Amino acid sequence: MFSSATLSAVTWSSLPWARILGIAWGIHIVLLAIWIILQKRSPVATLSWIISLAFFPYLGFIIYHFIGPQKLRRQHYRRLLAQTTLLEHRHLHALRAQAMAAGAPPSPMMRQLTRLVSHASGFPVTTAASLQLLADGAATYNAIFEAIREARHHVHLEYYIYEPDNIGTALRDLLITKAREGVHVRLLVDGIGSTHIRTPFIAPLLEAGGEFAFFHPIRFSQFVRPLLNLRTHRKIVVCDGKTGFTGGLNITDEEDERTQKHAYHDIHIRLTGNAVHSLQLVFLEDWLYATGQATPFDTRSYFPEQPPGNYAVQVLASGPDSEWEIIHRLLLDGIHAAQKRIWLITPYFVPTEAALIALTSAALRGIDVRLLLPRRSDSRFVTAAARSYFDELIRAGVKIWEYDGRMLHAKTMVIDAHFSLVGTANFDARSFRLNFEVCAVIYDTAMNQDIARQFEIGLGHAQAVPQNRSLHFPARLFEASARLLSPLL
């Protein structure tokens, strides 16, 4: 008889470990593949992730776990908003009626676009009493500070990047002053984009009676339920429910030409009137979600009744909690419907396959398609990925310029003479599918001309991309490699 120790040694040593590990590895890949497939992402992105996990077993799993495509559900907080009557049908119907009375979208195509946004996001066409396009940091920050100084009831701010530098400190001090005056101050910043915010910086605002929260802060719980890749990229300011701001600018000296000589070039918009109600809805939903607060809001104070304005405006709010990718859809529909021109400014250009087809198809049918992109973005990899699409676009007839000198950070689009967009979304899959974004669509000729004028001003600081680009092999390889991974960006 063999002893148990001898039998154990013989058994373990004689096991076909290579075969066992191979089977375990195969099961591992199959289970992970099923998990990824059930996410129901695009086939290219799905296959890219599966291949990455297969070749990098441990590292690939960690990367996918933390930054892979995920859906975030916030229905509980939407119900909470409904219970506080922020989304009452009567309120939305009233806004829609006011917009139609003001003579909203002038063409059947524009009316179809408004219905798309309304059905997919719940936001109807509203009206603005005034619109002001703001170029660069000085003009934007001055306008925001002025609106905050005039606020009497509340000031709501949401930012992806808020730096405790010169402009960030000045804004915090102004918020402290308003809080001491009895104004309700709420500041919401992203947990990744605003990592430099520390307790000593924000403590004086809290002591003055203001409120502060991080959106998806970095916590140990995220190792179990990772949210690192789901960020609020929104930039929203709402004062007294009457004045609102959105666009590309964060709160940082990097966007203030008064402080930094080579500050980012960016574009923002100031709105007054009922259109601000939609920005208010977006902020309050994010605030309730981030804080878990269940305090009902007085709709008369946060959504004051105002007479209809002369500008038809529609707010788009998209994020990973929605299956419709409304900003992506609207841009695609707008591009397909264009009859004369499509002028796009974006700092990060990594188009989806559908967006690339839409742009090239528009150019092939004779539409004036122009792109203004940064010559050097703050990511060499994203710049290379964007350039990998240039040859195909140029062959189709798309005209491309690269903005030189400063970093181009604006996100705008004009289509024909009546459609224009200003917001926070870049022209890439991350903004379309992963980030929480917000944009304002304006159905107005004058604003369309103002944004088009900013495009033309930008061309004065840009160089046209030649039809036949001459690249050395390493540059071609780098662009092609960046494009290969573009579905994961």
N, C-alpha and C positions, 0 to 999 in steps of 0.2 A: 504494500500500500504506500501511495505517495503522501507525504505530508501536505497540509493545506498551503504552506509557504512555497513548497516546491511546485505544486500544481498552479499556484497563482503566477509564479515566475515563468513557468513554461507557457501558460495561457497568454500572458501579456506579451511575451517576447515573440510568440508565434503569430500574433495578430497581423493581418495585412494592412499596416497603417497607411500606406500610400493610397490604397483603395478606399479605406474608410474616410480619409481626409478629402479625397476627390469627391466622394458621394456627398459628404457634408458641405463641401464647397458648392456643389451643384444645387443642393437644396437651398443653401443660403442665397444663391443668385436667383433662383426661381421665386422664392418668397419675396425678395426685395423687388424683383421685376413686377410681380403681381401688385405689390404695394404701390409702386410708381404708376403702373398702368391704371389703377383705380383712381388716380388723381385726375385722369381725363384731360391731360394737357395736350399740346400739339404733338403730332407724331415725331417730328424732328427733335423737340426738346425731350420727349419721353425716351427715345432711343439714345440720345446723347447721355442722359443720366444713367441709363442701364449700362451702357458701355463704360462709362466712368466708374461705376460701382464694380463692374466685372474686373477691370484692370487695376483698380486701387481699392482693394477689399475693405480695409479699415478706414483709411483716410476718406475714401469716397462715401462711405456710410456716414461718417461724422459730418462731412460737408453737406450732404443731402439732408441730414437730420436737422441742421441748423439753418441752412439757407435754401433748401429745396422748395419747390412750389407747394404752397399750403393754402388752404381756404380758412378764412376766419369768419366765424358766425357771431353776429351781434343782434340777433332778433330780439333778445330779451330787452336790450336797451332801446330798440325801435318801439317795442310795445310800451316801454316806460315813457317814451316821448309821446306816443299816441295817447296815453292816459293823462298826460299833462296838457293835452289838446294842441300840442305844437304841430301835429299833422292832421288836424281836423279837416274833413273834406270841405266844409264850408269856407275855411280860410283859403284853401288852395283854389276852390272855385271862384272866390272873390278876386284873387290875384289874376286868375286867367281871364275873368270877365273884364277887369281893368285893362289888361294887356290888349285884348281884342278891341276894346273901345278906343284904345290909342292907335289902332291901325297897325298891329304887329305883322310879321313877315309878309313882304310884298309879293312873293311869287309862290306858285304851287310847290316848287322844290323846297323853298325855305319852310313852308308850312309842314311838309313831310318831315323835315329835320326836327322841327319843334315837337312833332308828335312822337318821333323816335325817342327823344330825350324824356319827354313827359311820361311815356309808357314804361320805359326802362328804368328810370330813376325816381319818378314821382314828382319831379320838379316841373311845374308849368312855366310857360312864358310869363314873365313879370315885366314891370316897367321901371325905369330909372328916371328920376327927375333931372339928374345931371350925370355926366360921364367926363372923366379927366384922365388922359393918358399921361403917365409919369415915366420919364426916361432917366435912368441912373439913380444912384443913392441919394444925393443931396436933395433933389426935388421930391423923391418919394418919402424920405425920412422927415423932411420939413412938413409935408402934407399930413403924415401920420401923427406927428407930434402936435400939430395944430388941432387936428380932430380930437385927440385925446384931451388936450387942454380944455376944449369946449364941452366935453362930456359931462353930463349931470347925473346920470343914473347908473350906467355900467360901461365897462371897457373889456372886451374879450379879445384875446390874442392867441393865435396858434402858429407855431413856427417849427420847421424842420431843424434849422440851425439858429441857435441863439448863443452868441459868444459874449462872455463877460469882459468885453474890451471897451473902447471909448464909447461907441454908439450903444452897445448893450448896457453899459452902466448908466448912460444918460437916460435911456428909456426906462430902465428900472427905477431910477430916482424920480422920474416923472410919474410913474405908476404909484410909487410910494406917496407922492403928494396927492394924487387923486384919491387913493384909498383913505388917506387921513381926512379928506374932504367928505367922506361918506359914499364915494362912488364904489360900486361893486366891481372889483378888478379880478379877472381870472386870466392866468397865463398858463398855456399848455405848450410844452415843447417835447420834441422827440427824444427818446432815451438814448439813441445812438448818435443822432446829429448834434445833440447839445450836451455832450459828455463833459464839457468843461464847466458846466453849471454845478456849483458846489453849495452846500448848506450855508456857509458864511455869506455868500453872495445873495442868496434868496431870502435869508432870515429877516432882513429889515423890511422887505415887502410883506412877509407874513405877520410881523409884529405890527405893521400899520393897518392890518385888516384885510390885505389882499389874499388871494388864493393862488396856489401853484400846483402843477401836476406834471409828471412825465408820462408820455405816451409810450407804452411798452418799455419800461425801465429795465436795465440789466439786472436780473435777479437769478438766484439759484434755480427757481422754479422753471426758468426757460430751458434748463437742461432736460427737463422732462417734457415740457410743452414749448418747444422753441418758437420764438416770435422774432428772432433777430433780423429776418429778412422782410418783415412786414412793418414798414415804417410809415408814419405820417409825413408826407412830403408837402403838406399844405402850408400856405402862408395866408392867414386870415386875420384881419382886424375889423371889429365891429364896435361902433360907438353909439350907444343909446338906441340901437336898432334902426338908425336912420342913415348912418354913414358907414361905408364898408370899403375895404381894400383887399385886393388879391393880385397875384402875379408871381414873378420869379425871385424877388429880393428876399433874402433872409436878414437877420439882424447880426451883422458882422462888419468890421472895418474893411474887410476885403471887398465890400460892395459900396464903400463910401469914398468917392474921389476926393473929398476934403481931407481924408486921412491917408489914403493910399494912392499914390500917383498912378498906379496901374490897376485900379479897382475894376472889378467886373463891370461889363456893360450889360444892363438889365432893363426890363420894362415892367411896370406895375400899372394898375388902374384903380381909380377912386370912383365909387358909385354912391349916389344918394337916392333915397326913395324906397319903394317896395321891393326892388331887386335885392336889397340888403337882407330882407327876411330869409331868403334862401341861404345866404352865407351864414346867417344866424342859426338856421336849422343844422347846417353842417357842423358848425362849432359845438353847439349844444350836444349833439349826438356824440361827438368825439369826447367832449368833457365828461358826460355821464358814463361813457364806456371806460375812460381812463381812470376815473375816480370812484366809480361804483356808487355815486351819490343817488339817492332816490328823492331828493327834494324837488317838488313841483315848481315850475316857473310860472310867473304871472305873465300870461301872453300879452296883456295890454301894455305892460312895461317893456317887454322884450320884443314885441311885434306891434309897435304903435301904428295905428291906422293913418295912412297918408294918401293924398290925392294921387291919381295915376299920372305918370310922367310921359314924356314924349319919346323915350327910347325903349325899344323892345329888347329885353335881356333874358337870358336863360342860363341858370347855373348848372354845371355838370359836376357831380361828385361821384368818383369811382374809387374802388378799392377791392382787395381780395375777398371781402365779404359779399361781393355781388358777382353773379355769374355772367353779367351782360357786357362787361368791359365797355361801359357806355362812352367814354372818351375815345377809345379805339374805334368803336362803331361809328360815332358821329364823324370823326375825321375821315374814315373810309367812305362813308356815304357822301360827305361833302366833296371829297376829291372826285368820286365817280360822277357827281351831279354838276361839277364845274363846267362852265361854258366858255370862259375867257381866260381866267388866270388862277393860279394857285401859288402863293408866295409864303414860304415857310421859314421861320427862324427857330432854331433849336440848338442847344449846346451839346446834346447827346443824340446822335442819329444812328440808331441801330434798328432799322425797320423790321417789322414782322414780314413774313412772306406775302401776306395779303396787302400790307401797306406798300411794299415794293412794287407789286403788280399794279396797284392802283395808281401810283405815281408814274410809272413807265407807260401804262395804258393811256393816262391823261396826256402825257407828252406826245405819244404816238398819234393821238387823234387831233393834235394841233393846239392843245391848251398851253398857255405860257406858264410853265412850271419852273419855279426858281427856288433854290435852297441857299440859305445863308447860314453857314456853320463856322465854328471856331477853327482857326488854323492850329491852335494848340489848346486842347481842353485840359482839365486838371487830371486827366487819366490818359496816358499814352496808349494804353490798350484799347480804350473806347475810341480814341481818335483813329487808330489803325483799323478797327472794325468798321467805322464809318467810311473810311476811304476805300475799303474793299468793295463797296457798292458803287463807287464813282463811275467806273468804266461802263457798267451796264446802264446806269442812269443817263450818262452823257450820250451813249449810243442811241438811246430812245428819244433824245432831244431835251432832256432836263438840263437847265443851266445852274451851275454850282459856283458859289463864291466862298472863300475862306476868310473870315474876319481876322485881321492881324493886330498885333500890339497888345490889346487887352483880351482877357477871357470873355467870350460872348456867352451870356447866361440867360438871355431872354427866351421866352417860349410864346410865339405868336403865329397866327396864320390868317391870311386874308384869301377869300375865295370870291371871285367875281367882284361885284360892287356893293353887295349888301351883307355879306357874311364875314365876320371877323372874330378871332378868338384870342384871349389873353388868359394865361393861367400858370399853373405850376407843373404841368405834365410835359416831360420830354417826349421826343418822338422815338420811343424805344419800348421794348416789351416790359421792362421793369415798371415804367410809369403806367403802361396799359393794363398790367395784370397784377403787380405785387404792391406797389405803393398806394397809399391813400392820397388821392389828388383832387384838385378842384380847379375848374376853369369857368370863365364867364364868356358866353357867346353873345355877341351883339349883332342884332339885325338892323344895321343903320349905315347909311352911305357915308356920313361925315366921319364916324369912327373908323370905318373901313379905310377911308382916305388917310386919316391920321396914322394908322398902323402901317399902311403902305408907304407913307412918307418916311417913317422910321426905318423901314426896310431899305429905301433908297438912300437915306443918310448913311446907313451901315455899309452900303456898297462903296462909299467913299473911303472906307477904311479896310477894304477887302480886296483880295486878288482872285480873279476868275481862274477856275481850275481848267487847264488846257484839255483839248479833246484827246490828244495822244499823250498821256502821262508817261514819262520816262523814269523808270525805277530800277535801281540795282536789285540783284537777286535777293539779298538779305531783307530789303524793304518789302519786296513782293511776298516773300515767305512770311514775314511778320504780319502783314495785312491778311494774308490767306489764313494764317493760324488764328488770328483774332476773330475773323469771320466764322471759322469753324466752331468757335466757342460762343458766338453771339447769342444763340438761344438760351445760354445759361447766364448771360449778363443781366 
